[in-house]
Every structure is written in structure tokens, then in C-alpha cells.
């Protein structure tokens, strides 16, 4: 039996996530979507390094630095950033517990949700701030673009499939839609049609990804 959904915590958490992001970056952390697949397809908790290993097996997570310690830090940062972003996106429908050694999606929201969230405030703020990634914005953007292209190839999306006008139609937006409106609609539709969500559809998800590729490149 599901508990009553929160009506206030999710928007507050999403606002906090948005406020700590570096808006210089055009795209989302692309690890959000393969992580959602891994978590939804299992009924057990994950450890961060196990998630990393699974993504590496899929060819979606490459070495991030020549120095092993820095590579491990950057890998951990990317994963935790994606997990905290996904946590905000899934509320209030379900609860993504983000603990380094115990990561799992639950259909039942904790009765002490606000307490649970507040306990991780400092950690969440740290990992949602790209300045802590220890590199310059241009390099981060290049890295995310590389990851995104790899993920599109993995799901079979065609990044050159549609013009901007058609992409906005797919997003159900007007031609004068703002960057904020486009990004908000991208997250809403991608989460709605993700094939590992109830009612999701792989083909529609690919189409949404193709539209997002067009729109983020022209912003």
C-alpha cells in the first residue's frame, strides 16, 4: 500500500537542485537515464562502485582522468550528481534513497521524508554544484556531450533526425519556448516515456531524445 504523496517537498527539492546547478551547461547529466534503467530493473540496493561497473560494461562510462585517484573522484561525482538529480525528478511518485553503499528506488515514500532529505542537504548541494568537479566548464560540457552521444548510440536514437520546428512539436511547445521551458519539458517527457517506467515506451523515448538533441544544440 502506498502512502500519501507529498505535495510540497518535491518542488522545494527541485528548486534547490536547479539553484545549485551551473546553467552554463546545455544538457543534463546523461547518466541519469541509464541509472534509472539499472535501478528500476532490480529490487535490491546498489553500491556506487557497482553502478559504475554496470555502466562501464555497457560502454557508457569511460576513464575520466589519467590519474587513478582523480578518475575515481570524477566518476563518483558524476554518479552522485545524476542520482541526486534523479531523486528530485522521481518525487513525489517514489523515493530514491541515495546512500553511497545503499542506493535503491522505493514505491513507498518515507513518512519522515523531510528529515531524510535534510540529512543529505550538504551532500546534495555539493554534488549538484559542478564547480566541485575540479575542471573548467568547457571540459565538463565536452565530456557530457561525449557521454550523451554514447548513450544515444546505446539506445539507438538518431541525433540528426529532426529540425527544430518538429522537435518543439514533439515537446508540445510553442516556437518561442524559453530554454527553461524546454529543459523542464525534456525532463518531464523523458521521465514519462522512459522504457523502464510504468507506461513507458522505448520508441517514444528515442523520439524525445532526438528532439532534445536538436533543441539543446540550438539553444
N, CA, C and O of each residue as an XYZ file, in Angstrom:
876
protein
N       0.847     -1.195      0.000
C       0.000      0.000      0.000
C       0.884      1.246      0.000
O       1.823      1.350      0.789
N       0.576      2.186     -0.887
C       1.362      3.395     -0.981
C       0.893      4.426      0.022
O      -0.302      4.554      0.292
N       1.840      5.157      0.570
C       1.472      6.242      1.470
C       1.084      7.448      0.650
O       1.338      7.491     -0.553
N       0.472      8.428      1.287
C       0.063      9.631      0.586
C       1.271     10.361      0.031
O       2.324     10.405      0.667
N       1.121     10.929     -1.149
C       2.225     11.618     -1.798
C       2.404     13.006     -1.206
O       1.435     13.670     -0.838
N       3.666     13.434     -1.119
C       3.952     14.783     -0.642
C       3.558     15.805     -1.690
O       3.738     15.568     -2.885
N       3.028     16.929     -1.264
C       2.631     17.970     -2.213
C       3.553     19.174     -2.148
O       3.429     20.095     -2.955
N       4.487     19.175     -1.186
C       5.335     20.359     -1.042
C       6.818     20.048     -1.166
O       7.576     20.885     -1.657
N       7.247     18.886     -0.742
C       8.672     18.610     -0.667
C       9.315     18.514     -2.037
O      10.416     19.030     -2.228
N       8.659     17.868     -3.003
C       9.259     17.678     -4.314
C       9.583     18.990     -5.004
O      10.712     19.145     -5.468
N       8.662     19.949     -5.104
C       9.007     21.227     -5.723
C      10.151     21.935     -5.010
O      11.005     22.536     -5.662
N      10.179     21.875     -3.683
C      11.257     22.517     -2.941
C      12.591     21.880     -3.276
O      13.593     22.574     -3.447
N      12.604     20.553     -3.372
C      13.838     19.854     -3.689
C      14.272     20.169     -5.106
O      15.464     20.351     -5.357
N      13.325     20.240     -6.048
C      13.654     20.552     -7.424
C      14.195     21.968     -7.543
O      15.122     22.210     -8.316
N      13.635     22.901     -6.794
C      14.132     24.269     -6.818
C      15.565     24.318     -6.310
O      16.400     25.036     -6.859
N      15.849     23.548     -5.252
C      17.194     23.527     -4.695
C      18.168     22.938     -5.701
O      19.279     23.441     -5.865
N      17.748     21.860     -6.383
C      18.611     21.249     -7.391
C      18.907     22.237     -8.504
O      20.048     22.349     -8.953
N      17.885     22.953     -8.951
C      18.074     23.907    -10.034
C      18.979     25.052     -9.617
O      19.806     25.512    -10.404
N      18.828     25.512     -8.387
C      19.586     26.674     -7.940
C      21.059     26.379     -7.770
O      21.880     27.296     -7.814
N      21.418     25.109     -7.575
C      22.820     24.772     -7.359
C      23.500     24.325     -8.636
O      24.703     24.062     -8.627
N      22.768     24.231     -9.731
C      23.360     23.810    -10.985
C      24.085     24.966    -11.652
O      23.767     26.131    -11.415
N      25.059     24.638    -12.485
C      25.720     25.644    -13.293
C      24.968     25.747    -14.604
O      24.998     24.813    -15.405
N      24.295     26.861    -14.839
C      23.442     26.988    -16.013
C      24.242     27.198    -17.289
O      23.655     27.375    -18.357
N      25.568     27.182    -17.204
C      26.363     27.294    -18.412
C      26.273     26.034    -19.257
O      26.607     26.050    -20.442
N      25.819     24.936    -18.647
C      25.773     23.671    -19.362
C      24.424     23.493    -20.031
O      23.379     23.715    -19.419
N      24.456     23.087    -21.307
C      23.225     22.976    -22.066
C      22.435     21.725    -21.709
O      21.206     21.729    -21.774
N      23.127     20.659    -21.333
C      22.438     19.393    -21.178
C      22.427     18.856    -19.772
O      23.135     19.340    -18.888
N      21.597     17.831    -19.582
C      21.574     17.122    -18.315
C      22.754     16.174    -18.227
O      23.424     15.886    -19.218
N      22.987     15.703    -17.031
C      23.916     14.602    -16.843
C      23.298     13.374    -17.505
O      22.273     12.886    -17.028
N      23.877     12.860    -18.579
C      23.252     11.753    -19.317
C      23.226     10.438    -18.550
O      22.537      9.501    -18.954
N      23.972     10.354    -17.442
C      23.950      9.120    -16.660
C      22.629      8.936    -15.921
O      22.352      7.847    -15.419
N      21.805      9.991    -15.848
C      20.502      9.895    -15.201
C      19.690      8.748    -15.780
O      19.084      7.971    -15.042
N      19.681      8.647    -17.089
C      18.757      7.711    -17.741
C      19.199      6.258    -17.677
O      18.364      5.404    -17.380
N      20.477      5.918    -17.941
C      20.876      4.518    -17.733
C      20.829      4.109    -16.265
O      20.583      2.943    -15.955
N      21.064      5.063    -15.355
C      20.939      4.736    -13.928
C      19.499      4.396    -13.578
O      19.249      3.476    -12.799
N      18.550      5.134    -14.149
C      17.142      4.833    -13.903
C      16.820      3.413    -14.359
O      16.095      2.687    -13.679
N      17.359      3.019    -15.510
C      17.137      1.653    -16.005
C      17.688      0.615    -15.038
O      17.007     -0.355    -14.707
N      18.912      0.817    -14.589
C      19.531     -0.148    -13.671
C      18.735     -0.275    -12.376
O      18.515     -1.381    -11.881
N      18.309      0.851    -11.835
C      17.605      0.842    -10.550
C      16.199      0.270    -10.674
O      15.729     -0.425     -9.773
N      15.527      0.555    -11.780
C      14.154      0.066    -11.959
C      14.107     -1.424    -12.273
O      13.110     -2.088    -11.986
N      15.159     -1.944    -12.850
C      15.167     -3.355    -13.243
C      15.604     -4.288    -12.118
O      15.665     -5.503    -12.306
N      15.904     -3.732    -10.963
C      16.341     -4.569     -9.845
C      15.523     -4.240     -8.605
O      15.003     -3.134     -8.459
N      15.419     -5.214     -7.721
C      14.706     -4.988     -6.455
C      15.661     -5.050     -5.270
O      15.258     -5.337     -4.143
N      16.928     -4.776     -5.544
C      17.933     -4.765     -4.480
C      18.649     -3.426     -4.489
O      18.553     -2.671     -5.456
N      19.358     -3.134     -3.424
C      20.114     -1.886     -3.340
C      21.445     -2.044     -4.078
O      21.965     -3.147     -4.246
N      21.966     -0.913     -4.506
C      23.238     -0.870     -5.221
C      24.265     -0.079     -4.415
O      23.909      0.767     -3.596
N      25.516     -0.362     -4.655
C      26.611      0.462     -4.180
C      27.102      1.301     -5.362
O      26.963      0.891     -6.514
N      27.670      2.467     -5.082
C      28.099      3.358     -6.158
C      29.062      2.658     -7.117
O      28.925      2.788     -8.333
N      30.029      1.921     -6.583
C      31.014      1.296     -7.469
C      30.405      0.161     -8.293
O      30.913     -0.160     -9.368
N      29.318     -0.451     -7.801
C      28.628     -1.472     -8.594
C      27.865     -0.825     -9.744
O      27.828     -1.368    -10.848
N      27.257      0.334     -9.494
C      26.599      1.070    -10.573
C      27.620      1.486    -11.629
O      27.359      1.393    -12.828
N      28.782      1.945    -11.174
C      29.840      2.341    -12.104
C      30.272      1.159    -12.969
O      30.451      1.300    -14.179
N      30.439     -0.008    -12.341
C      30.862     -1.196    -13.087
C      29.823     -1.585    -14.133
O      30.173     -1.965    -15.251
N      28.535     -1.490    -13.767
C      27.468     -1.835    -14.710
C      27.452     -0.878    -15.894
O      27.253     -1.310    -17.030
N      27.656      0.405    -15.650
C      27.691      1.384    -16.741
C      28.922      1.182    -17.621
O      28.856      1.362    -18.837
N      30.035      0.812    -17.012
C      31.242      0.542    -17.790
C      31.041     -0.666    -18.699
O      31.520     -0.675    -19.833
N      30.340     -1.679    -18.215
C      30.056     -2.858    -19.033
C      29.199     -2.500    -20.248
O      29.304     -3.130    -21.300
N      28.346     -1.476    -20.090
C      27.502     -1.029    -21.191
C      28.224     -0.053    -22.118
O      27.663      0.381    -23.124
N      29.451      0.285    -21.786
C      30.222      1.212    -22.597
C      29.820      2.657    -22.417
O      30.119      3.488    -23.275
N      29.144      2.983    -21.312
C      28.620      4.324    -21.097
C      29.464      5.158    -20.148
O      29.226      6.356    -20.001
N      30.435      4.550    -19.508
C      31.270      5.279    -18.540
C      32.724      4.932    -18.795
O      33.154      3.796    -18.596
N      33.470      5.928    -19.238
C      34.883      5.732    -19.581
C      35.783      6.331    -18.506
O      35.314      7.003    -17.587
N      37.085      6.075    -18.638
C      38.050      6.687    -17.721
C      37.992      8.200    -17.864
O      37.914      8.716    -18.979
N      38.029      8.909    -16.750
C      37.832     10.357    -16.748
C      39.093     11.151    -16.449
O      39.087     12.380    -16.530
N      40.165     10.466    -16.107
C      41.408     11.176    -15.802
C      42.565     10.189    -15.875
O      42.402      9.001    -15.598
N      43.726     10.692    -16.248
C      44.900      9.827    -16.320
C      45.355      9.382    -14.934
O      45.934      8.306    -14.783
N      45.092     10.211    -13.922
C      45.461      9.860    -12.553
C      44.339      9.042    -11.918
O      43.208      9.521    -11.840
N      44.622      7.824    -11.464
C      43.589      6.930    -10.934
C      42.727      7.544     -9.828
O      41.510      7.360     -9.823
N      43.344      8.268     -8.898
C      42.576      8.850     -7.797
C      41.609      9.918     -8.305
O      40.463      9.987     -7.861
N      42.077     10.752     -9.240
C      41.198     11.770     -9.811
C      40.098     11.129    -10.643
O      38.954     11.586    -10.619
N      40.431     10.083    -11.375
C      39.439      9.397    -12.188
C      38.317      8.829    -11.316
O      37.138      8.909    -11.664
N      38.712      8.251    -10.171
C      37.727      7.686     -9.254
C      36.841      8.779     -8.667
O      35.628      8.603     -8.553
N      37.447      9.917     -8.290
C      36.669     11.027     -7.744
C      35.663     11.543     -8.777
O      34.492     11.741     -8.453
N      36.106     11.757    -10.000
C      35.233     12.299    -11.039
C      34.104     11.326    -11.371
O      32.967     11.741    -11.598
N      34.419     10.042    -11.400
C      33.391      9.031    -11.630
C      32.345      9.071    -10.536
O      31.146      9.035    -10.811
N      32.799      9.146     -9.295
C      31.889      9.199     -8.158
C      31.042     10.473     -8.208
O      29.847     10.443     -7.915
N      31.675     11.602     -8.585
C      30.940     12.866     -8.670
C      29.824     12.768     -9.701
O      28.689     13.151     -9.419
N      30.130     12.265    -10.884
C      29.125     12.148    -11.944
C      27.955     11.273    -11.514
O      26.797     11.609    -11.759
N      28.259     10.161    -10.876
C      27.211      9.245    -10.434
C      26.338      9.879     -9.352
O      25.112      9.808     -9.427
N      26.955     10.492     -8.356
C      26.186     11.095     -7.276
C      25.372     12.289     -7.780
O      24.239     12.492     -7.344
N      25.937     13.070     -8.686
C      25.202     14.177     -9.293
C      23.946     13.657     -9.992
O      22.855     14.195     -9.802
N      24.107     12.611    -10.799
C      22.968     12.042    -11.525
C      21.933     11.464    -10.565
O      20.732     11.607    -10.792
N      22.384     10.818     -9.502
C      21.461     10.208     -8.549
C      20.642     11.259     -7.802
O      19.440     11.081     -7.606
N      21.276     12.342     -7.387
C      20.532     13.391     -6.681
C      19.583     14.125     -7.631
O      18.498     14.539     -7.222
N      19.983     14.288     -8.887
C      19.066     14.858     -9.872
C      17.855     13.944    -10.052
O      16.714     14.406    -10.080
N      18.116     12.655    -10.172
C      17.043     11.686    -10.365
C      16.146     11.613     -9.136
O      14.935     11.440     -9.271
N      16.705     11.738     -7.964
C      15.921     11.734     -6.740
C      14.855     12.822     -6.777
O      13.696     12.574     -6.445
N      15.251     14.027     -7.182
C      14.307     15.147     -7.264
C      13.257     14.912     -8.344
O      12.090     15.265     -8.169
N      13.669     14.318     -9.454
C      12.742     14.091    -10.565
C      11.669     13.057    -10.231
O      10.533     13.169    -10.692
N      12.023     12.057     -9.436
C      11.092     10.965     -9.132
C      10.067     11.327     -8.066
O       8.978     10.754     -8.036
N      10.404     12.275     -7.188
C       9.439     12.695     -6.175
C       8.301     13.484     -6.815
O       8.548     14.203     -7.783
N       7.062     13.384     -6.319
C       6.647     12.621     -5.142
C       6.144     11.213     -5.460
O       5.533     10.571     -4.606
N       6.393     10.723     -6.680
C       5.869      9.415     -7.053
C       6.530      8.256     -6.344
O       5.871      7.284     -5.974
N       7.840      8.359     -6.152
C       8.563      7.315     -5.435
C       9.835      7.918     -4.845
O      10.185      9.063     -5.131
N      10.511      7.141     -4.029
C      11.643      7.635     -3.258
C      12.919      6.933     -3.695
O      13.021      5.708     -3.630
N      13.891      7.720     -4.138
C      15.212      7.189     -4.451
C      16.131      7.463     -3.273
O      16.502      8.606     -3.005
N      16.486      6.409     -2.586
C      17.430      6.530     -1.467
C      18.836      6.633     -2.035
O      19.280      5.751     -2.770
N      19.536      7.708     -1.695
C      20.891      7.923     -2.210
C      21.882      7.872     -1.055
O      22.165      8.881     -0.409
N      22.393      6.692     -0.817
C      23.478      6.475      0.133
C      24.571      5.754     -0.642
O      24.271      4.873     -1.448
N      25.814      6.103     -0.419
C      26.900      5.567     -1.228
C      26.894      4.044     -1.299
O      27.250      3.461     -2.323
N      26.489      3.406     -0.208
C      26.516      1.944     -0.152
C      25.117      1.330     -0.194
O      24.972      0.115     -0.059
N      24.098      2.151     -0.378
C      22.725      1.639     -0.369
C      21.831      2.548     -1.209
O      21.191      3.462     -0.689
N      21.797      2.283     -2.515
C      21.048      3.099     -3.469
C      19.911      2.257     -4.029
O      20.140      1.187     -4.592
N      18.680      2.745     -3.871
C      17.531      1.946     -4.280
C      16.294      2.829     -4.429
O      16.134      3.815     -3.708
N      15.419      2.465     -5.373
C      14.141      3.153     -5.555
C      13.057      2.409     -4.774
O      12.948      1.186     -4.862
N      12.265      3.150     -4.017
C      11.155      2.582     -3.256
C       9.849      3.205     -3.723
O       9.789      4.407     -3.981
N       8.808      2.396     -3.831
C       7.495      2.894     -4.218
C       6.820      3.621     -3.063
O       5.952      4.469     -3.272
N       7.222      3.286     -1.857
C       6.619      3.916     -0.678
C       7.512      5.060     -0.201
O       8.702      4.871      0.048
N       6.925      6.235     -0.080
C       7.653      7.410      0.379
C       7.854      7.314      1.894
O       6.911      6.972      2.609
N       9.058      7.608      2.403
C       9.265      7.580      3.857
C       8.325      8.549      4.573
O       8.068      9.651      4.088
N       7.822      8.131      5.719
C       6.940      9.021      6.484
C       7.698     10.236      7.001
O       7.104     11.288      7.237
N       9.011     10.093      7.179
C       9.845     11.204      7.641
C      10.659     11.764      6.472
O      11.858     12.002      6.611
N      10.015     11.973      5.328
C      10.703     12.379      4.105
C      11.531     13.645      4.283
O      12.690     13.690      3.871
N      10.953     14.660      4.885
C      11.682     15.917      5.020
C      12.932     15.746      5.890
O      13.956     16.382      5.641
N      12.844     14.897      6.899
C      14.009     14.609      7.730
C      15.080     13.886      6.924
O      16.269     14.190      7.016
N      14.623     12.914      6.126
C      15.550     12.159      5.277
C      16.273     13.084      4.312
O      17.483     12.966      4.116
N      15.528     14.007      3.707
C      16.119     14.934      2.749
C      17.089     15.891      3.428
O      18.175     16.155      2.912
N      16.695     16.406      4.577
C      17.528     17.391      5.264
C      18.854     16.787      5.719
O      19.861     17.490      5.801
N      18.856     15.497      6.012
C      20.093     14.843      6.442
C      21.150     14.865      5.345
O      22.349     14.850      5.626
N      20.695     14.902      4.091
C      21.625     14.862      2.963
C      21.801     16.215      2.291
O      22.399     16.288      1.218
N      21.297     17.286      2.890
C      21.341     18.601      2.252
C      22.748     19.012      1.829
O      22.959     19.434      0.692
N      23.694     18.892      2.728
C      25.059     19.328      2.429
C      25.674     18.491      1.309
O      26.324     19.021      0.408
N      25.458     17.177      1.379
C      25.997     16.274      0.361
C      25.344     16.550     -0.985
O      26.022     16.596     -2.012
N      24.030     16.734     -0.980
C      23.290     17.008     -2.212
C      23.775     18.307     -2.856
O      24.018     18.359     -4.061
N      23.910     19.343     -2.051
C      24.378     20.631     -2.568
C      25.774     20.509     -3.171
O      26.070     21.119     -4.198
N      26.615     19.729     -2.535
C      27.981     19.549     -3.034
C      27.966     18.904     -4.422
O      28.606     19.396     -5.351
N      27.238     17.810     -4.551
C      27.272     17.057     -5.810
C      26.434     17.692     -6.921
O      26.584     17.323     -8.086
N      25.567     18.627     -6.589
C      24.818     19.319     -7.632
C      25.530     20.586     -8.107
O      25.045     21.267     -9.011
N      26.655     20.898     -7.514
C      27.434     22.062     -7.906
C      28.625     21.599     -8.758
O      29.579     21.017     -8.242
N      28.554     21.866    -10.068
C      29.577     21.380    -10.988
C      30.945     22.003    -10.729
O      31.949     21.492    -11.226
N      31.011     23.079     -9.975
C      32.315     23.672     -9.674
C      33.205     22.719     -8.871
O      34.426     22.870     -8.852
N      32.590     21.748     -8.216
C      33.352     20.795     -7.424
C      33.922     19.649     -8.258
O      34.634     18.786     -7.744
N      33.601     19.655     -9.547
C      34.113     18.572    -10.404
C      35.615     18.722    -10.679
O      36.249     17.776    -11.147
N      36.182     19.880    -10.398
C      37.625     20.096    -10.495
C      38.110     20.205    -11.931
O      39.142     19.638    -12.290
N      37.364     20.937    -12.752
C      37.810     21.206    -14.114
C      37.051     22.400    -14.643
O      36.174     22.918    -13.951
N      37.353     22.855    -15.838
C      36.719     24.058    -16.369
C      35.394     23.707    -17.055
O      35.201     22.569    -17.482
N      34.478     24.686    -17.162
C      33.157     24.429    -17.761
C      33.216     23.854    -19.165
O      32.414     22.984    -19.502
N      34.149     24.319    -19.996
C      34.220     23.825    -21.371
C      34.539     22.333    -21.405
O      33.997     21.596    -22.228
N      35.417     21.895    -20.513
C      35.779     20.472    -20.472
C      34.601     19.640    -19.969
O      34.344     18.546    -20.472
N      33.893     20.163    -18.981
C      32.706     19.450    -18.487
C      31.677     19.310    -19.601
O      31.108     18.237    -19.797
N      31.440     20.401    -20.333
C      30.457     20.357    -21.413
C      30.861     19.346    -22.481
O      30.026     18.587    -22.975
N      32.138     19.340    -22.831
C      32.641     18.393    -23.824
C      32.454     16.952    -23.348
O      32.071     16.077    -24.125
N      32.729     16.717    -22.060
C      32.575     15.383    -21.500
C      31.121     14.940    -21.532
O      30.824     13.806    -21.908
N      30.205     15.837    -21.135
C      28.786     15.489    -21.136
C      28.282     15.226    -22.548
O      27.463     14.333    -22.764
N      28.774     16.003    -23.507
C      28.384     15.777    -24.901
C      28.830     14.385    -25.344
O      28.083     13.671    -26.014
N      30.038     14.010    -24.971
C      30.562     12.698    -25.334
C      29.723     11.594    -24.714
O      29.380     10.623    -25.388
N      29.387     11.734    -23.428
C      28.553     10.748    -22.761
C      27.168     10.669    -23.406
O      26.615      9.587    -23.602
N      26.622     11.855    -23.730
C      25.285     11.878    -24.317
C      25.264     11.153    -25.664
O      24.358     10.363    -25.933
N      26.261     11.422    -26.508
C      26.332     10.766    -27.816
C      26.466      9.255    -27.664
O      25.898      8.489    -28.443
N      27.221      8.837    -26.654
C      27.385      7.404    -26.394
C      26.054      6.778    -25.971
O      25.732      5.659    -26.370
N      25.288      7.510    -25.161
C      24.009      6.975    -24.705
C      23.011      6.905    -25.851
O      22.249      5.943    -25.948
N      23.005      7.916    -26.723
C      22.105      7.892    -27.873
C      22.398      6.687    -28.760
O      21.479      6.020    -29.236
N      23.680      6.412    -28.978
C      24.050      5.243    -29.777
C      23.588      3.963    -29.083
O      23.153      3.014    -29.735
N      23.686      3.949    -27.758
C      23.304      2.767    -26.978
C      21.809      2.456    -27.116
O      21.425      1.292    -27.226
N      20.961      3.505    -27.108
C      19.514      3.271    -27.199
C      19.012      3.279    -28.635
O      17.837      3.012    -28.884
N      19.898      3.585    -29.582
C      19.510      3.558    -30.993
C      18.843      4.818    -31.490
O      18.115      4.773    -32.481
N      19.070      5.950    -30.827
C      18.481      7.211    -31.267
C      19.308      7.813    -32.397
O      20.519      7.610    -32.474
N      18.633      8.558    -33.273
C      19.296      9.242    -34.381
C      19.404     10.716    -34.042
O      18.392     11.416    -34.069
N      20.599     11.221    -33.723
C      20.736     12.601    -33.257
C      20.454     13.653    -34.328
O      20.297     14.831    -34.005
N      20.389     13.247    -35.597
C      20.137     14.200    -36.681
C      18.779     13.959    -37.322
O      18.598     14.177    -38.520
N      17.829     13.507    -36.516
C      16.563     13.024    -37.067
C      15.549     14.113    -37.382
O      14.680     13.888    -38.224
N      15.614     15.285    -36.749
C      14.531     16.242    -36.933
C      14.982     17.692    -36.827
O      15.952     17.997    -36.133
N      14.278     18.583    -37.513
C      14.559     20.015    -37.403
C      13.963     20.586    -36.129
O      13.188     19.920    -35.442
N      14.332     21.840    -35.815
C      13.906     22.458    -34.568
C      12.394     22.567    -34.464
O      11.825     22.295    -33.406
N      11.734     22.962    -35.551
C      10.278     23.121    -35.504
C       9.585     21.815    -35.123
O       8.654     21.802    -34.318
N      10.050     20.731    -35.709
C       9.470     19.418    -35.394
C       9.802     19.005    -33.963
O       8.969     18.423    -33.269
N      11.028     19.310    -33.526
C      11.438     18.953    -32.163
C      10.562     19.652    -31.132
O      10.166     19.040    -30.141
N      10.258     20.927    -31.354
C       9.388     21.660    -30.432
C       7.976     21.083    -30.449
O       7.298     21.074    -29.422
N       7.535     20.608    -31.592
C       6.217     19.975    -31.680
C       6.184     18.690    -30.862
O       5.197     18.402    -30.185
N       7.274     17.915    -30.927
C       7.381     16.701    -30.122
C       7.317     17.046    -28.639
O       6.727     16.314    -27.844
N       7.930     18.164    -28.278
C       7.936     18.609    -26.886
C       6.643     19.319    -26.486
O       6.484     19.723    -25.334
N       5.714     19.469    -27.445
C       4.427     20.127    -27.203
C       4.635     21.562    -26.726
O       3.955     22.030    -25.813
N       5.595     22.259    -27.366
C       5.933     23.628    -27.001
C       5.772     24.554    -28.204
O       5.822     24.116    -29.353
N       5.578     25.842    -27.918
C       5.494     26.850    -28.967
C       6.894     27.155    -29.500
O       7.897     26.812    -28.874
N       6.944     27.804    -30.667
C       8.218     28.089    -31.310
C       9.073     29.078    -30.519
O      10.291     29.118    -30.688
N       8.445     29.870    -29.665
C       9.191     30.845    -28.870
C       9.460     30.348    -27.445
O       9.680     31.157    -26.544
N       9.445     29.049    -27.236
C       9.683     28.474    -25.904
C      11.062     28.862    -25.394
O      12.025     28.900    -26.160
N      11.157     29.148    -24.105
C      12.421     29.536    -23.491
C      13.277     28.312    -23.181
O      12.790     27.181    -23.191
N      14.554     28.551    -22.906
C      15.451     27.458    -22.512
C      14.924     26.726    -21.282
O      14.975     25.499    -21.207
N      14.418     27.493    -20.323
C      13.895     26.898    -19.092
C      12.695     26.006    -19.387
O      12.580     24.918    -18.823
N      11.805     26.453    -20.260
C      10.624     25.658    -20.620
C      11.035     24.385    -21.352
O      10.469     23.317    -21.120
N      12.020     24.506    -22.237
C      12.484     23.339    -22.994
C      13.090     22.299    -22.057
O      12.778     21.112    -22.155
N      13.948     22.743    -21.157
C      14.602     21.802    -20.240
C      13.592     21.143    -19.301
O      13.687     19.948    -19.018
N      12.631     21.921    -18.822
C      11.605     21.381    -17.938
C      10.774     20.329    -18.666
O      10.472     19.274    -18.107
N      10.406     20.617    -19.907
C       9.586     19.669    -20.675
C      10.382     18.429    -21.046
O       9.840     17.325    -21.078
N      11.673     18.609    -21.327
C      12.538     17.460    -21.618
C      12.532     16.467    -20.468
O      12.340     15.269    -20.675
N      12.741     16.965    -19.262
C      12.784     16.074    -18.104
C      11.434     15.396    -17.866
O      11.374     14.210    -17.539
N      10.362     16.154    -18.032
C       9.022     15.611    -17.828
C       8.733     14.492    -18.818
O       8.268     13.422    -18.426
N       9.003     14.730    -20.098
C       8.674     13.746    -21.131
C       9.624     12.553    -21.097
O       9.200     11.414    -21.290
N      10.913     12.814    -20.852
C      11.861     11.708    -20.787
C      11.521     10.770    -19.637
O      11.608      9.549    -19.773
N      11.136     11.342    -18.514
C      10.756     10.520    -17.361
C       9.457      9.769    -17.640
O       9.302      8.613    -17.248
N       8.523     10.438    -18.322
C       7.234      9.808    -18.639
C       7.399      8.611    -19.575
O       6.754      7.580    -19.383
N       8.264      8.745    -20.593
C       8.362      7.720    -21.633
C       9.554      6.792    -21.465
O       9.748      5.894    -22.283
N      10.352      6.985    -20.430
C      11.485      6.087    -20.213
C      10.992      4.640    -20.197
O      10.053      4.313    -19.471
N      11.618      3.776    -20.991
C      11.090      2.401    -21.150
C      11.039      1.570    -19.880
O      10.332      0.563    -19.840
N      11.760      1.959    -18.852
C      11.729      1.195    -17.611
C      10.757      1.762    -16.587
O      10.718      1.311    -15.442
N       9.972      2.753    -17.001
C       8.906      3.286    -16.152
C       7.587      2.630    -16.543
O       7.421      2.209    -17.687
N       6.655      2.541    -15.612
C       5.328      2.019    -15.926
C       4.692      2.902    -16.994
O       4.622      4.121    -16.837
N       4.232      2.290    -18.073
C       3.633      3.050    -19.163
C       4.641      3.649    -20.118
O       4.262      4.377    -21.036
N       5.927      3.358    -19.923
C       6.964      3.899    -20.791
C       6.961      3.232    -22.155
O       6.322      2.199    -22.356
N       7.682      3.833    -23.083
C       7.718      3.315    -24.450
C       9.096      3.629    -25.040
O       9.489      4.793    -25.111
N       9.827      2.595    -25.462
C      11.195      2.773    -25.940
C      11.254      3.650    -27.188
O      12.130      4.506    -27.308
N      10.326      3.437    -28.110
C      10.336      4.222    -29.345
C      10.028      5.694    -29.088
O      10.661      6.580    -29.661
N       9.056      5.941    -28.228
C       8.719      7.324    -27.905
C       9.864      7.987    -27.139
O      10.138      9.171    -27.335
N      10.527      7.234    -26.275
C      11.665      7.770    -25.530
C      12.788      8.167    -26.494
O      13.405      9.219    -26.328
N      13.051      7.332    -27.492
C      14.065      7.663    -28.501
C      13.693      8.953    -29.214
O      14.549      9.803    -29.456
N      12.417      9.098    -29.551
C      11.959     10.295    -30.254
C      12.149     11.535    -29.383
O      12.552     12.588    -29.876
N      11.863     11.409    -28.102
C      12.070     12.518    -27.177
C      13.559     12.863    -27.095
O      13.925     14.038    -27.067
N      14.412     11.843    -27.058
C      15.858     12.067    -27.007
C      16.353     12.761    -28.272
O      17.212     13.640    -28.205
N      15.814     12.370    -29.421
C      16.203     13.001    -30.678
C      15.786     14.472    -30.700
O      16.532     15.328    -31.175
N      14.599     14.754    -30.186
C      14.137     16.144    -30.116
C      15.022     16.947    -29.176
O      15.373     18.089    -29.471
N      15.380     16.358    -28.058
C      16.239     17.050    -27.084
C      17.619     17.340    -27.681
O      18.185     18.410    -27.458
N      18.149     16.387    -28.434
C      19.447     16.598    -29.076
C      19.392     17.820    -29.992
O      20.300     18.651    -29.978
N      18.334     17.926    -30.783
C      18.164     19.069    -31.688
C      18.059     20.372    -30.907
O      18.717     21.357    -31.240
N      17.235     20.375    -29.874
C      16.955     21.618    -29.154
C      18.128     22.079    -28.302
O      18.395     23.279    -28.229
N      18.820     21.176    -27.668
C      19.937     21.592    -26.821
C      21.103     22.098    -27.661
O      21.874     22.933    -27.188
N      21.255     21.613    -28.902
C      22.332     22.081    -29.750
C      22.047     23.458    -30.331
O      22.963     24.160    -30.758
N      20.767     23.845    -30.345
C      20.394     25.133    -30.944
C      20.041     26.179    -29.907
O      19.561     27.257    -30.258
N      20.271     25.878    -28.621
C      19.961     26.853    -27.565
C      21.052     27.887    -27.418
O      20.948     28.778    -26.575
